[in-house]
Amino acid sequence: MAEELSLESLRDEIDKLDEVIVRLLDRRARCAFAVGRLKQAQGLNIYEPGREKVVMAHVKEVNASLEGPLTDDAIERLYERIMDEARRIQRLDGERQTEREKTES
């Protein structure tokens, strides 16, 4: 019974953490959206490999300082996906913006 309670309490904790993670991902996506708008206004490319390398190095450094169970490869896979979604958000918004400009002219 104690094992079940422990399992249940751990799952409850995971559920709470998932809520925090989703909220943080939402905040990150909103920032990426704003970055995309600025890039478009300044005529910059959505994909910036140099910036992504900086982000990847930073999150790997943070991960290493935690000394937890996630490897650098795991962090890299997670952040590749996160950054891919950020680029998708920026690309779709850029496409919508271009369509609006076409219909307005």
Backbone as CSV, one residue per row, in Angstrom:
resi,resn,N_x,N_y,N_z,CA_x,CA_y,CA_z,C_x,C_y,C_z
1,MET,0.826,-1.196,0.000,0.000,0.000,0.000,0.867,1.255,0.000
2,ALA,1.940,1.248,0.797,2.833,2.411,0.855,3.458,2.675,-0.505
3,GLU,3.760,1.592,-1.235,4.336,1.743,-2.575,3.338,2.404,-3.521
4,GLU,2.043,2.028,-3.406,1.007,2.642,-4.226,0.875,4.126,-3.916
5,LEU,0.864,4.478,-2.641,0.764,5.884,-2.253,1.961,6.658,-2.776
6,SER,3.116,6.053,-2.673,4.319,6.705,-3.166,4.233,6.885,-4.674
7,LEU,3.774,5.865,-5.369,3.612,5.955,-6.819,2.585,7.026,-7.167
8,GLU,1.481,7.031,-6.438,0.437,8.021,-6.682,0.942,9.438,-6.406
9,SER,1.669,9.619,-5.318,2.174,10.957,-4.993,3.212,11.408,-6.020
10,LEU,4.024,10.482,-6.489,4.991,10.837,-7.534,4.273,11.210,-8.833
11,ARG,3.237,10.489,-9.175,2.473,10.819,-10.376,1.767,12.166,-10.235
12,ASP,1.266,12.446,-9.038,0.665,13.763,-8.792,1.703,14.864,-8.984
13,GLU,2.902,14.620,-8.478,3.980,15.602,-8.637,4.317,15.793,-10.118
14,ILE,4.368,14.711,-10.864,4.630,14.803,-12.307,3.540,15.604,-12.992
15,ASP,2.287,15.371,-12.633,1.172,16.133,-13.215,1.331,17.626,-12.942
16,LYS,1.707,17.968,-11.722,1.902,19.375,-11.371,3.076,19.969,-12.154
17,LEU,4.140,19.211,-12.269,5.304,19.673,-13.030,4.965,19.829,-14.507
18,ASP,4.161,18.921,-15.038,3.748,19.034,-16.441,2.991,20.332,-16.683
19,GLU,2.152,20.729,-15.734,1.437,22.005,-15.871,2.418,23.173,-15.939
20,VAL,3.426,23.139,-15.087,4.440,24.200,-15.085,5.212,24.194,-16.399
21,ILE,5.581,23.015,-16.850,6.342,22.895,-18.103,5.539,23.442,-19.275
22,VAL,4.258,23.093,-19.359,3.419,23.578,-20.456,3.294,25.098,-20.400
23,ARG,3.126,25.641,-19.214,3.050,27.101,-19.076,4.360,27.769,-19.504
24,LEU,5.481,27.175,-19.140,6.778,27.724,-19.550,6.987,27.590,-21.058
25,LEU,6.563,26.475,-21.619,6.664,26.314,-23.073,5.794,27.344,-23.788
26,ASP,4.632,27.625,-23.227,3.767,28.656,-23.802,4.461,30.011,-23.769
27,ARG,5.057,30.343,-22.639,5.783,31.625,-22.535,6.932,31.677,-23.529
28,ARG,7.648,30.570,-23.668,8.764,30.532,-24.612,8.255,30.707,-26.040
29,ALA,7.151,30.044,-26.358,6.582,30.148,-27.705,6.116,31.571,-27.990
30,ARG,5.548,32.233,-27.002,5.121,33.629,-27.190,6.323,34.531,-27.451
31,CYS,7.418,34.273,-26.749,8.651,35.042,-27.001,9.172,34.759,-28.401
32,ALA,9.164,33.488,-28.797,9.632,33.116,-30.140,8.762,33.778,-31.201
33,PHE,7.463,33.862,-30.954,6.549,34.524,-31.871,6.955,35.983,-32.032
34,ALA,7.223,36.663,-30.903,7.631,38.073,-30.941,8.982,38.223,-31.648
35,VAL,9.886,37.308,-31.408,11.184,37.333,-32.091,10.970,37.203,-33.596
36,GLY,10.076,36.310,-33.982,9.776,36.123,-35.405,9.248,37.396,-36.044
37,ARG,8.395,38.104,-35.330,7.865,39.378,-35.842,8.998,40.382,-36.044
38,LEU,9.904,40.461,-35.074,11.043,41.371,-35.198,11.961,40.965,-36.347
39,LYS,12.211,39.662,-36.481,13.045,39.185,-37.584,12.425,39.569,-38.921
40,GLN,11.122,39.364,-39.045,10.446,39.693,-40.290,10.548,41.195,-40.579
41,ALA,10.323,42.015,-39.574,10.390,43.467,-39.745,11.790,43.923,-40.143
42,GLN,12.796,43.191,-39.667,14.175,43.554,-39.963,14.742,42.804,-41.169
43,GLY,13.912,41.973,-41.795,14.351,41.227,-42.967,15.355,40.126,-42.663
44,LEU,15.289,39.571,-41.453,16.216,38.510,-41.050,15.611,37.139,-41.315
45,ASN,16.470,36.149,-41.466,16.026,34.772,-41.651,15.481,34.205,-40.346
46,ILE,14.508,33.328,-40.465,13.959,32.652,-39.293,15.019,31.727,-38.706
47,TYR,15.660,30.956,-39.555,16.648,29.989,-39.088,17.985,30.675,-38.888
48,GLU,18.463,30.650,-37.656,19.764,31.233,-37.312,20.593,30.163,-36.604
49,PRO,21.367,29.389,-37.369,22.121,28.292,-36.757,23.080,28.748,-35.657
50,GLY,23.667,29.920,-35.812,24.579,30.419,-34.784,23.876,30.634,-33.457
51,ARG,22.690,31.216,-33.509,21.901,31.445,-32.290,21.492,30.117,-31.669
52,GLU,21.107,29.170,-32.510,20.694,27.873,-31.979,21.855,27.152,-31.295
53,LYS,23.067,27.321,-31.815,24.245,26.728,-31.161,24.464,27.348,-29.788
54,VAL,24.252,28.660,-29.693,24.399,29.349,-28.403,23.361,28.832,-27.407
55,VAL,22.120,28.712,-27.859,21.048,28.199,-26.991,21.389,26.786,-26.535
56,MET,21.818,25.947,-27.466,22.124,24.551,-27.140,23.270,24.467,-26.133
57,ALA,24.303,25.256,-26.333,25.434,25.250,-25.395,24.973,25.685,-24.005
58,HIS,24.112,26.697,-23.976,23.615,27.200,-22.688,22.794,26.144,-21.950
59,VAL,21.850,25.508,-22.633,20.996,24.537,-21.932,21.793,23.296,-21.519
60,LYS,22.806,22.936,-22.295,23.662,21.808,-21.898,24.485,22.171,-20.663
61,GLU,24.928,23.415,-20.605,25.681,23.875,-19.431,24.798,23.842,-18.188
62,VAL,23.579,24.330,-18.323,22.638,24.296,-17.195,22.387,22.852,-16.780
63,ASN,22.156,21.990,-17.752,21.900,20.581,-17.464,23.081,19.946,-16.733
64,ALA,24.286,20.228,-17.181,25.471,19.651,-16.538,25.575,20.096,-15.082
65,SER,25.193,21.343,-14.813,25.277,21.848,-13.441,24.273,21.159,-12.515
66,LEU,23.230,20.605,-13.071,22.209,19.930,-12.264,22.614,18.519,-11.872
67,GLU,23.501,17.936,-12.657,23.977,16.573,-12.414,22.827,15.575,-12.281
68,GLY,21.808,15.754,-13.116,20.652,14.875,-13.068,20.750,13.736,-14.070
69,PRO,19.651,13.053,-14.266,19.664,11.872,-15.133,19.620,12.164,-16.632
70,LEU,19.330,13.415,-17.030,19.268,13.712,-18.459,20.673,13.917,-19.023
71,THR,20.969,13.215,-20.103,22.266,13.367,-20.755,22.238,14.592,-21.668
72,ASP,23.415,15.022,-22.101,23.477,16.114,-23.071,22.715,15.758,-24.343
73,ASP,22.806,14.499,-24.765,22.076,14.066,-25.960,20.570,14.206,-25.766
74,ALA,20.092,13.869,-24.580,18.655,13.990,-24.298,18.235,15.459,-24.343
75,ILE,19.024,16.323,-23.716,18.721,17.760,-23.736,18.747,18.276,-25.161
76,GLU,19.723,17.823,-25.935,19.818,18.269,-27.330,18.587,17.847,-28.129
77,ARG,18.139,16.614,-27.951,16.940,16.151,-28.663,15.713,16.969,-28.259
78,LEU,15.556,17.214,-26.970,14.415,18.007,-26.503,14.453,19.424,-27.068
79,TYR,15.610,20.056,-27.010,15.703,21.444,-27.471,15.673,21.567,-28.989
80,GLU,16.135,20.552,-29.692,15.971,20.582,-31.154,14.496,20.641,-31.497
81,ARG,13.711,19.884,-30.782,12.262,19.869,-31.018,11.619,21.196,-30.624
82,ILE,12.014,21.723,-29.478,11.471,23.006,-29.016,11.800,24.109,-30.016
83,MET,13.054,24.144,-30.470,13.449,25.190,-31.421,12.795,24.981,-32.782
84,ASP,12.574,23.721,-33.159,11.876,23.441,-34.407,10.456,23.995,-34.359
85,GLU,9.789,23.824,-33.239,8.432,24.365,-33.081,8.447,25.890,-33.081
86,ALA,9.468,26.487,-32.497,9.580,27.954,-32.502,9.734,28.458,-33.937
87,ARG,10.575,27.786,-34.725,10.734,28.176,-36.136,9.429,28.006,-36.901
88,ARG,8.693,26.935,-36.590,7.411,26.694,-37.266,6.433,27.823,-36.961
89,ILE,6.373,28.235,-35.696,5.497,29.348,-35.299,5.877,30.608,-36.064
90,GLN,7.160,30.884,-36.128,7.639,32.081,-36.827,7.343,32.004,-38.326
91,ARG,7.564,30.829,-38.907,7.321,30.652,-40.345,5.840,30.829,-40.678
92,LEU,4.966,30.206,-39.892,3.533,30.310,-40.160,3.039,31.741,-40.000
93,ASP,3.538,32.431,-38.986,3.137,33.820,-38.809,3.634,34.666,-39.972
94,GLY,4.844,34.419,-40.416,5.383,35.141,-41.566,4.557,34.912,-42.810
95,GLU,4.122,33.670,-43.013,3.277,33.356,-44.173,1.939,34.082,-44.077
96,ARG,1.350,34.102,-42.884,0.080,34.814,-42.698,0.257,36.305,-42.930
97,GLN,1.357,36.841,-42.449,1.652,38.265,-42.625,1.800,38.596,-44.107
98,THR,2.489,37.738,-44.846,2.676,37.944,-46.277,1.334,37.906,-47.001
99,GLU,0.472,36.970,-46.621,-0.855,36.872,-47.236,-1.683,38.124,-46.950
100,ARG,-1.609,38.633,-45.714,-2.335,39.857,-45.366,-1.857,41.031,-46.220
101,GLU,-0.549,41.113,-46.376,0.008,42.215,-47.163,-0.440,42.115,-48.619
102,LYS,-0.532,40.903,-49.136,-0.975,40.719,-50.528,-2.427,41.155,-50.696
103,THR,-3.269,40.816,-49.733,-4.695,41.156,-49.856,-4.940,42.646,-49.617
104,GLU,-4.049,43.292,-48.859,-4.211,44.713,-48.595,-3.770,45.583,-49.785
105,SER,-2.893,45.038,-50.626,-2.380,45.856,-51.735,-3.159,45.661,-53.014
